[in-house]
Amino acid sequence: MHAKAFVLAGSAALALLTAACKDDAEGADAPGGRGYTIDPATGEHRMTITREDGEATLRAGAAVPVGLPEGFSLFPGTRVRENARVSQPGGEGMLVTFEADAPAADIADHYRDAAKGAGFAIEADLETGDTRLITAVREGDKARLTLTATEGKPTTGQLSITAPKLTPVPADIAPWTKPSPDSFETPVPQR
């Protein structure tokens, strides 16, 4: 059930971004406390909405810094394909799409162990075909984690976390870049 909530939340964020792109009147200086920008150098999308309880900011793009709760790290060798990060009064959330050259089970083990070590209770730990799903919650602050990892070459996945505070991970995590057609090797037929 929690996985559906995260998918719906991600869809809602994308719908907001799409709506902001189409409405030229909602620029960075628009009345009503809304702002939307795209960084031409990085492609990062940023939307800010001012509400009664404070400012909410959504940042999305491959170069957006990943943030995790204390006690977590990205799985070693993770390549970030896309990241969406929301900051608002009372908490932060992140949805990162990634790939890694490791079995889905190893990736699931990494995040399950980190969640347990950070005081999360595992709600679901499922294996369906080539996909692993883990959901966890920490009762004290209602932090939540959902991980899906699908076996492949490479293994792909999504990690969604909401918490009162997310800490930036080291900047040496390289964002994913789409390979150029020239980077693929053509196999040489054997004689």
C-alpha positions in Angstrom: 0.0 0.0 0.0 2.8 2.4 0.8 4.4 1.8 -2.6 1.2 3.0 -4.2 1.3 6.2 -2.1 4.8 7.0 -3.2 4.0 6.3 -6.9 1.0 8.7 -6.5 3.1 11.3 -4.8 5.7 11.1 -7.6 3.0 11.4 -10.2 1.5 14.4 -8.4 4.9 16.1 -8.3 5.4 15.5 -12.1 1.9 16.8 -12.8 2.8 20.0 -10.9 6.1 20.3 -12.9 4.2 19.8 -16.2 1.5 22.3 -15.3 4.2 24.9 -14.4 6.0 24.3 -17.7 2.8 25.0 -19.7 1.7 28.1 -17.8 4.0 31.0 -18.7 2.2 33.3 -16.2 3.6 31.2 -13.4 7.2 32.4 -13.7 9.7 32.9 -11.0 8.2 36.3 -10.1 4.6 35.3 -10.4 2.1 36.6 -7.9 0.7 34.0 -5.4 4.1 32.8 -4.2 4.9 30.3 -7.0 8.2 30.0 -8.9 9.4 27.6 -11.5 12.9 27.5 -13.1 15.0 25.2 -15.2 18.8 25.5 -14.9 20.1 25.5 -18.5 23.5 24.1 -17.4 22.3 21.1 -15.4 18.7 20.7 -16.6 17.5 20.8 -13.0 13.8 21.7 -12.5 13.0 23.7 -9.4 9.5 24.7 -8.2 8.9 26.8 -5.1 5.5 27.4 -3.5 4.9 29.7 -0.6 2.2 28.5 1.7 0.8 29.7 5.0 3.0 27.2 6.9 6.2 28.1 4.9 7.9 27.5 1.7 7.9 24.1 -0.2 10.5 23.4 -2.8 10.7 20.6 -5.4 14.0 20.0 -7.2 14.2 17.3 -9.9 17.1 16.2 -12.2 20.0 13.9 -12.4 22.4 16.4 -10.7 20.1 17.2 -7.7 22.1 16.3 -4.6 20.8 13.1 -3.0 19.9 13.3 0.7 19.3 10.4 3.1 18.5 10.1 6.8 21.3 9.7 9.2 22.7 6.2 9.2 22.0 5.6 5.5 24.3 5.6 2.4 23.7 4.8 -1.2 24.5 1.3 -2.3 28.2 1.2 -3.4 28.6 1.8 -7.1 25.1 3.4 -7.4 24.7 5.6 -10.5 21.9 8.2 -10.0 19.7 8.4 -13.1 17.2 10.9 -11.7 16.4 12.5 -8.3 13.4 14.4 -7.1 13.7 16.1 -3.7 11.0 18.0 -1.8 11.7 20.2 1.2 8.9 21.7 3.2 8.2 22.7 6.8 8.2 19.6 8.9 10.1 17.3 6.6 11.9 16.3 3.4 11.3 13.7 0.9 13.4 12.1 -1.9 12.7 9.8 -4.8 15.9 8.6 -6.6 16.0 6.4 -9.6 19.3 4.5 -9.9 21.2 1.7 -11.5 24.0 -0.5 -10.1 26.0 -3.5 -11.2 24.9 -5.8 -8.4 22.2 -8.3 -7.7 18.8 -6.8 -6.5 19.1 -9.0 -3.4 22.4 -7.3 -2.4 20.9 -3.8 -2.9 17.8 -4.8 -0.8 20.1 -6.2 1.9 22.0 -2.9 2.1 18.9 -0.7 2.6 17.1 -3.2 4.9 20.2 -3.3 7.2 20.5 0.5 7.1 16.8 0.9 7.9 17.0 -1.5 10.9 20.1 0.2 12.1 18.4 3.6 12.0 15.4 2.4 14.0 13.0 1.6 11.2 10.6 -1.3 11.4 10.4 -3.4 8.2 6.8 -3.5 7.1 7.3 -5.5 3.8 10.2 -7.5 2.4 9.0 -9.1 -0.8 10.6 -10.9 -3.8 8.4 -11.1 -6.9 10.2 -12.5 -9.9 13.2 -10.3 -10.6 12.1 -7.5 -8.3 12.7 -6.9 -4.6 10.5 -4.5 -2.6 11.1 -3.2 0.9 9.0 -0.8 2.9 9.9 0.4 6.4 8.7 3.1 8.9 10.2 4.7 11.9 7.4 5.3 14.5 9.1 8.1 16.4 9.2 10.6 13.6 7.0 8.8 10.9 10.0 8.6 8.5 9.3 6.1 5.7 11.3 4.2 3.2 10.3 2.3 0.0 12.9 0.5 -2.2 12.3 -1.4 -5.4 15.2 -3.1 -7.2 14.8 -5.1 -10.4 17.5 -7.6 -11.4 19.2 -6.8 -14.7 22.4 -5.7 -16.4 22.4 -3.3 -14.7 20.0 -3.7 -11.9 17.6 -0.7 -11.7 15.6 0.7 -8.9 13.9 3.5 -7.0 14.4 4.6 -3.5 11.9 6.8 -1.8 12.4 8.3 1.7 10.5 10.8 3.7 12.0 12.1 7.0 12.2 15.2 9.2 15.7 15.8 7.9 17.8 14.4 5.0 21.6 14.7 5.1 23.5 15.1 1.7 25.4 12.1 0.6 29.0 12.6 -0.6 29.2 14.6 -3.8 31.5 12.0 -5.5 28.4 10.1 -6.5 28.3 10.7 -10.3 25.0 11.4 -11.9 24.0 9.0 -14.6 24.6 10.1 -18.2 23.0 8.5 -21.2 25.8 6.7 -23.2 26.5 8.1 -26.6 26.0 5.7 -29.6 29.8 5.9 -30.2 30.5 4.4 -26.7 29.0 1.0 -27.7 31.4 -1.6 -28.9 30.4 -3.6 -32.0 31.1 -7.3 -31.5 33.5 -8.8 -34.0 32.3 -12.0 -35.6 34.3 -15.0 -34.8 35.8 -17.0 -37.8 
